[in-house]
Amino acid sequence: MGATSTETNMADPNATALARYRNDFLKEVEERVEEGPWVKMCMQCGVCAGSCPFGPHWEHSPQKIFMMIRAGKRDEVLRSDSMWMCTSCYNCVVRCPRQLPITQIMHGLATYAHRLGLAPKLQPTRDFSLQFWDNCTRTGRVNELKLTMGVYFKDGLAAGIRKGWEMRRVALGLLKSGRLNPFELFGGHRCKDQKGVAAMLKKAREIEEQRKRAPG
Amino acid sequence: MARKEYAFYPGCSSQLKASASNYLTSVNAMCKTLDVKLTPIPDWNCCGASIGYAGAGELQRHVLNARNFALAEAHLPGQDVVATCAACWLNARESKEKLHGSAQLLADTNEALKEAGLRYEGKADVRHMVEVLIEDFGYDELKKPVVKPLEGVKFAGYVGCQTNRPFGIAGESFENPLYLDKLVETVGGEALTKYDQKVTCCGGALAFSEPEKSQKQIRDIVEAAYDQGADMIVTPCPLCQANVEVYQSEINQRQGTKFAMPVTYYSQLMTVAYGGTAREAGLDGHLIQPVKLQELAAKK
């Protein structure tokens, strides 16, 4: 699946973070999570919670997550399924009276939880997110067929075949309308300078880790 | 020389035989009529989309987008980058804003880009094709080449999320953007302005990972189009198009509905109105046939 490359990078990043921040979870979020410094600006109005298309499916709305961060509920937040429900519709972002970049904070929290190894392992969007990133960075462009197959077959061969059969109408429709190319399985669209893409991303990863080790 | 020239960022879904390849076909036809020259950014890469975040991290995402800008600046100097995909546009624009807001991020990005022999200068802007149409041409100019007004065809304008938020089109509101309806009217179609799911989320990438939750969204979007008596939905976003068209058969199967609502692109409407054939408009690229548009395209 290839997700292992991003699964863990340090020996035990969670223990390292715990030792560093102790019970100051807000500070941890501010320093480690993308757009984290915005969290303290939330005024608990709840517009985000009411604006989310997947709102009913979140155990904790963004509003609650922000309060939980301030209340130091580290485990509850980072092990939560909630942030993974974000569809990136940006409805909360444009409605937030304090203009918090809520979408980015949710992505940031989810990513951080994943990197610490605390994110729910069976969360389907976590899995899809990792597969997507691996897929698009392997050649520099998305291979839609391999991506779909990766999602269908993540629970094994039998489950994959069953899922493929369930979706046969969709697949056939896309094939007939010229929007799915079976030969993508054996190559497909790619950047010419794959090496350059890989090298720059590796470098970016190194720089980011260096900065996260020495925040501020 | 063409009337306008842009560095084109088609994006992964608008490649040959990819899920939005008919979007690309119709954009090319539309631009030909408008005398717009789109030169693809040489060797452009994926923007990371909205869903790649867990594997990516902040800097990697910005570096991906900066590479496209750097390539455009090197090979197509002076041209704006134009994206047709909502996510490509959003991510490129977000990266650009971030890089311009932080000297540290900019330096880090360029250090990473050096590995690919590139440098981000921050000169090129990124724009959505809809911005090009509205701002560089304007509705009056877009109306001039119309030879076959889409009379009698009723369109539910489904703007969706990422062409509308967080950036949106200048001068439009997030809750009720009007540009898509105006484009429909420009080419002689009937815009169903009371369509109330205009900016509802289709589930986006979560149509894959959370199919049932997303299909509830899609059901609302399609049902509201029927409620207004729409002949078809029209959208500016390739993921909206795919999700809303492709999953109707699944919703029918699971929920006993009988949906068959075509979902088209604004560029297809314009191509047909400009006298293009069904093939030039990419009308052969649908699972649910946009019959009324196909009939118009076939009419002499």
Chai-1 contact restraints between the chains, C-beta under 6 A:
chainA,res_idxA,chainB,res_idxB,connection_type,confidence,min_distance_angstrom,max_distance_angstrom,comment,restraint_id
A,T6,B,G55,contact,1.0,0.0,6.0,A-B,restraint_1
A,E34,B,E58,contact,1.0,0.0,6.0,A-B,restraint_2
A,P53,B,C201,contact,1.0,0.0,6.0,A-B,restraint_3
A,P53,B,Q217,contact,1.0,0.0,6.0,A-B,restraint_4
A,F54,B,K213,contact,1.0,0.0,6.0,A-B,restraint_5
A,H57,B,K213,contact,1.0,0.0,6.0,A-B,restraint_6
A,T87,B,C201,contact,1.0,0.0,6.0,A-B,restraint_7
A,T87,B,G203,contact,1.0,0.0,6.0,A-B,restraint_8
A,T87,B,G204,contact,1.0,0.0,6.0,A-B,restraint_9
A,T87,B,L206,contact,1.0,0.0,6.0,A-B,restraint_10
A,S88,B,S50,contact,1.0,0.0,6.0,A-B,restraint_11
A,S88,B,G204,contact,1.0,0.0,6.0,A-B,restraint_12
A,C89,B,C161,contact,1.0,0.0,6.0,A-B,restraint_13
A,C89,B,C201,contact,1.0,0.0,6.0,A-B,restraint_14
A,Y90,B,R165,contact,1.0,0.0,6.0,A-B,restraint_15
A,Y90,B,P166,contact,1.0,0.0,6.0,A-B,restraint_16
A,V93,B,P166,contact,1.0,0.0,6.0,A-B,restraint_17
A,V94,B,R165,contact,1.0,0.0,6.0,A-B,restraint_18
A,V94,B,P166,contact,1.0,0.0,6.0,A-B,restraint_19
A,V94,B,F174,contact,1.0,0.0,6.0,A-B,restraint_20
A,H107,B,Y53,contact,1.0,0.0,6.0,A-B,restraint_21
A,A110,B,A54,contact,1.0,0.0,6.0,A-B,restraint_22
A,T111,B,Y53,contact,1.0,0.0,6.0,A-B,restraint_23
A,T111,B,A54,contact,1.0,0.0,6.0,A-B,restraint_24
A,H114,B,A54,contact,1.0,0.0,6.0,A-B,restraint_25
A,P124,B,S209,contact,1.0,0.0,6.0,A-B,restraint_26
A,T125,B,L206,contact,1.0,0.0,6.0,A-B,restraint_27
A,T125,B,S209,contact,1.0,0.0,6.0,A-B,restraint_28
A,R126,B,A54,contact,1.0,0.0,6.0,A-B,restraint_29
A,F128,B,F208,contact,1.0,0.0,6.0,A-B,restraint_30
A,F128,B,S209,contact,1.0,0.0,6.0,A-B,restraint_31
A,S129,B,I51,contact,1.0,0.0,6.0,A-B,restraint_32
A,S129,B,A54,contact,1.0,0.0,6.0,A-B,restraint_33
A,L130,B,A54,contact,1.0,0.0,6.0,A-B,restraint_34
A,L130,B,G55,contact,1.0,0.0,6.0,A-B,restraint_35
A,F132,B,I51,contact,1.0,0.0,6.0,A-B,restraint_36
A,F132,B,G52,contact,1.0,0.0,6.0,A-B,restraint_37
A,W133,B,G52,contact,1.0,0.0,6.0,A-B,restraint_38
A,W133,B,G55,contact,1.0,0.0,6.0,A-B,restraint_39
A,W133,B,A56,contact,1.0,0.0,6.0,A-B,restraint_40
A,C136,B,C46,contact,1.0,0.0,6.0,A-B,restraint_41
A,G140,B,N45,contact,1.0,0.0,6.0,A-B,restraint_42
A,R141,B,C12,contact,1.0,0.0,6.0,A-B,restraint_43
A,R141,B,C46,contact,1.0,0.0,6.0,A-B,restraint_44
A,V142,B,C12,contact,1.0,0.0,6.0,A-B,restraint_45
A,V142,B,C46,contact,1.0,0.0,6.0,A-B,restraint_46
A,E144,B,A18,contact,1.0,0.0,6.0,A-B,restraint_47
A,E144,B,S19,contact,1.0,0.0,6.0,A-B,restraint_48
A,V151,B,F208,contact,1.0,0.0,6.0,A-B,restraint_49
A,R169,B,S249,contact,1.0,0.0,6.0,A-B,restraint_50
A,V170,B,V246,contact,1.0,0.0,6.0,A-B,restraint_51
A,G173,B,L287,contact,1.0,0.0,6.0,A-B,restraint_52
A,S177,B,G285,contact,1.0,0.0,6.0,A-B,restraint_53
A,S177,B,H286,contact,1.0,0.0,6.0,A-B,restraint_54
A,S177,B,L287,contact,1.0,0.0,6.0,A-B,restraint_55
A,G178,B,K17,contact,1.0,0.0,6.0,A-B,restraint_56
A,G178,B,G285,contact,1.0,0.0,6.0,A-B,restraint_57
A,R179,B,S19,contact,1.0,0.0,6.0,A-B,restraint_58
A,R179,B,S21,contact,1.0,0.0,6.0,A-B,restraint_59
A,R179,B,G285,contact,1.0,0.0,6.0,A-B,restraint_60
A,N181,B,K17,contact,1.0,0.0,6.0,A-B,restraint_61
A,H189,B,Q15,contact,1.0,0.0,6.0,A-B,restraint_62
A,C191,B,D43,contact,1.0,0.0,6.0,A-B,restraint_63
A,C191,B,N45,contact,1.0,0.0,6.0,A-B,restraint_64
A,K192,B,D43,contact,1.0,0.0,6.0,A-B,restraint_65
A,D193,B,D43,contact,1.0,0.0,6.0,A-B,restraint_66
A,G196,B,A116,contact,1.0,0.0,6.0,A-B,restraint_67
A,V197,B,N45,contact,1.0,0.0,6.0,A-B,restraint_68
A,A199,B,E115,contact,1.0,0.0,6.0,A-B,restraint_69
A,M200,B,V63,contact,1.0,0.0,6.0,A-B,restraint_70
A,M200,B,A112,contact,1.0,0.0,6.0,A-B,restraint_71
A,M200,B,L113,contact,1.0,0.0,6.0,A-B,restraint_72
A,M200,B,E115,contact,1.0,0.0,6.0,A-B,restraint_73
A,M200,B,A116,contact,1.0,0.0,6.0,A-B,restraint_74
A,L201,B,Q60,contact,1.0,0.0,6.0,A-B,restraint_75
A,K203,B,A112,contact,1.0,0.0,6.0,A-B,restraint_76
A,K203,B,E115,contact,1.0,0.0,6.0,A-B,restraint_77
A,A204,B,L59,contact,1.0,0.0,6.0,A-B,restraint_78
A,A204,B,Q60,contact,1.0,0.0,6.0,A-B,restraint_79
A,A204,B,V63,contact,1.0,0.0,6.0,A-B,restraint_80
A,A204,B,A112,contact,1.0,0.0,6.0,A-B,restraint_81
A,I207,B,D108,contact,1.0,0.0,6.0,A-B,restraint_82
A,E208,B,G57,contact,1.0,0.0,6.0,A-B,restraint_83
A,E208,B,L59,contact,1.0,0.0,6.0,A-B,restraint_84
